Amino acid sequence: MAIIITDECINCGACEPECPNNAIYEGGIEWAMIDGTTLTGQYQLEDGQEVDVKAKQRPVSDDYYYIVPDKCTECVGFHEEPQCAAVCPVDCCVPDPDRSESEEILLGRKERLHL
């Protein structure tokens, strides 16, 4: 499952530089699939939408740091545990209960993001 940042976030930013997929953004900041990846061209998001990897997308949250689910691999293939959760001082980086994903799915996403 992807990790989410709850509204208990204190906007400290400790999590952002720890993400190997550049999936974490400050609240209100637009994101793109190309950020921190080796992607080129078009990319199909988990909801089936095709986007240009350079196209800026709407922020997931305007108020606090957020994680783009299409870029989150829970650090599988990079680290033993999600690094955002490991460094969060208020424990607000938690598994998304609405998005259960196997290790195989997470590794596949990692491979697509980092060709």
Secondary structure, 3 states (H helix, E strand, C coil): CCEEECCCCCCCCCCHHHCCCCCEECCCCCECCCCCCCCCCEEECCCCCEEECCCCECCCCCCCCEECCCCCCCCCCCCCCCHHHHHCCCCCEEECCCCCCCHHHHHHHHHHHCC
